[in-house]
Amino acid sequence: MMGSRVAAALLRRGKDQASALMAPRLPRGALPPAPAAPRVGSGSCGGCGGLPLLPRSTGSGFFASRLASFHAFRSIGSKTLMGHCTRKMATTVATLNSGVANAAANSGLKLLVTNGPQAQKAIGIWLFGCAAWVFCLVILGGVTRLTRSGLSMTDWKFTGSLPPMSDEEWLLEFEKYKMSPEYKRVNKGMNLEDFKFIYWMEYGHRMWGRALGFLFSVPFAYFIGKGYVTRQLGLRLSALFALGAGQGLIGWWMVKSGLEEPSSEYVQPRVSPYRLATHLTSAFVIYCGILWTALSVVMPEPPAGSVNWVNSAAKIKKLAIPVSVVVGITAISGAFVAGNDAGHAYNTFPKMGDTWIPEDMFTMEPFIRNFFENTSTVQLNHRILATTTLLSVGGLWLAARKLDMHPVVKSLIGSTLGMAALQVTLGISTLLMYVPTSLGSAHQAGALTLLSLMILLTHTLRRPSPALLKSLSSAMAPSVGTDE
């Protein structure tokens, strides 16, 4: 409650300052200037020079609202979110509260959304909603895989189709499934009710993906029509939409590999691990792209309360990027574990059976196939990568403890370490309990959650705009003199 009151007060203060900044100063009794000849003010911005005062007919109210929004964000981030302020930071914030300093900082921003804070909020909510939808889609795909439901539908249409409505239609679909290798070698004797369960699982997964296309495209077209989307944002979202459309094709390409007869009568029908990894990687790329874009829309500037915090964030960023890569590679290696059913082998920990390293690790030819198709090697790789991820995130946390950093960043790094430890625990539990559906889906959700935290951390560690850096530097100088 206190935070919301402070935010409202700061927003009103920012609007008043921005309006005062943008209002032209005219002599008493003088007529306002014509729109074709805007008047230029003589105020200075910390050595930045005079700022042009736009006439109200050119949208000064909209620019003022942007200044107010940015001012509120800076003030909330430095006081409300932090929860505490030193004397120097209080002096700094007081200095930066002036409308002129806000105008200088805002001039360095490259906003992805036009038409003010309301449009920014609407697009941010939409994009976060799409990211949550993709998150659920990935988890639903994992459940479909764990319940062996992915091969129940033996055909595919780009536009989709209605599910069976009558007993005759259900029997027809069941007969199609009986012709598949999975039924002949794994599910022979399955009854119609069991078939309906796996069919509905796969059908729900496909329809959830198609619903995402509608959820993404319709608001996207609306926001473009309203003029809210900049060229940069439009190109980025168009690329993500194209990836989403291609994801459906990749999914069917993956399913087709499981409908083919296996090369050996002793091999169970399953989708290609390479195609499964491609499908999962594409989903991760789409999710991370939407999440990063949403964060860029609602947080155009990273939290930066002082120059020291900015410098510390730059140091941690050099470590956070490779750690993010390790987290991503570990998540993708899980697709090869699922594609080879490697979770059902060596259900012991920390040893794999009675040994640390299986004897059949490199039995395949050529040698490189072992890392993607050999059950023993694939599981050992995933164990090593998971351990590396936990140690890497732990090292990142230790490095951050020694630096003077923004409290929000430190809290985020601590949350990432906790999530990494939980994810390793989920992985071990899933293995020891022979991959139950509940733990397997929770493990996949944990992987995506950990990846989300790394995306948020890397986005928060971005370097501020040059104008904001300059305002921070100029504001800190007088604060040092005041303390002395």
Secondary structure, DSSP 8 states (H G I E B T S, - for coil): -HHHHHHHHHHHHHHHHHHHHHS----TT-----TTS--B----STTS---B---GGGTHHHHHHHHHHHHHHHHIIIIITT----HHHHHHHHHHTSHHHHHHHHTT---SB-SHHHHHHHHHHHHHHHHHHHHHHHHHHHHHHHTT-TTS-----TT------SHHHHHHHHHHHHTSHHHHHTSTT--HHHHHHHHHHHHHHHHHHHHHHHHHHHHHHHHHHHT-B-HHHHHHHHHHHHHHHHHHHHHHHHHHHHTS--SSTTS-----HHHHHHHHHHHHHHHHHHHHHHHHHH-SS---SSHHHHHHHHHHHHHHHHHHHHHHHHHHHHHHHHHTTGGGS---SSSBTTBSS-TTTT-SSSGGGHHHH-HHHHHHHHHHHHHHHHHHHHHHHHHHHTS---HHHHHHHHHHHHHHHHHHHHHHHHHHTT--HHHHHHHHHHHHHHHHHHHHHHHHT----HHHHHHHHHHHHHHHHHH-
